[in-house]
Every structure is written in C-alpha cells, then in structure tokens.
C-alpha cells in the first residue's frame, strides 16, 4: 500500500517541479544578455533547470513503474478500482458513488486489490 500511496507524493512533486521549471524559464529570459555572452546567473540557473528536469524524468519513471504494477492485476474490477484511486487520484467516496458500491465495500475491495498488487510485484 505504501508503494501505491507514493503516487500521490510523486504527482505533487511533479506539479511543483513543473511550476519551478516555468519560474526558471522566466528567470533565464530575464538574465539572458544580448549577443553570445551570458552572465554567471544564467549558467547557474541553467544548471538548476537541468537538475530539475532530471528529477522530473526520474519521477516519471517511478510513476510509470507504479502504473505498470496496477495494469498487471488480473481482476479487471480490482484493476479499475486501483486506477480510479491511484491513476485518476479519486477519493474513496467518489469511487463508491461512481461504482454504486458502499464506502465499506470500496475499502474492502481496495484491500483485496492491494493484496493482488503485492502478489504481482513479488
């Protein structure tokens, strides 16, 4: 379950990095000098931007691995519930409403789905 819950952290970090990249692009435009000469700030910001892009790419790989775990669950009903929760980031209450299950049933089925993930990842 902790592995799957990591998706929420990954997605939040990816959003933050995306905002940071936008900011860095603006800063790079502000310090860029005309001609071929660039100031020290430009090179520092460029380095930060490259490291930020690298972290973003690593998070993408991690998120893809977690999505692949979900896609390997054989039971399509459980896989769908996992997708609702961890791919579409839906709350349990919303999943219950969408599937016409009670909240208690969703919680029980999610526990079953997590056990399936553990079998698949073993």
KATAUR-V410910 format. One record per helix or strand of 3 or more residues. SS is the DSSP state (helix for helix, strand for strand). FROM is the first residue (numbers start at 1). LEN is the number of residues. If there is no record, write none. Layout:
SS	FROM	LEN
SS	FROM	LEN
//
This chain:
helix	2	30
helix	40	32
helix	76	12
helix	92	8
helix	103	19
//
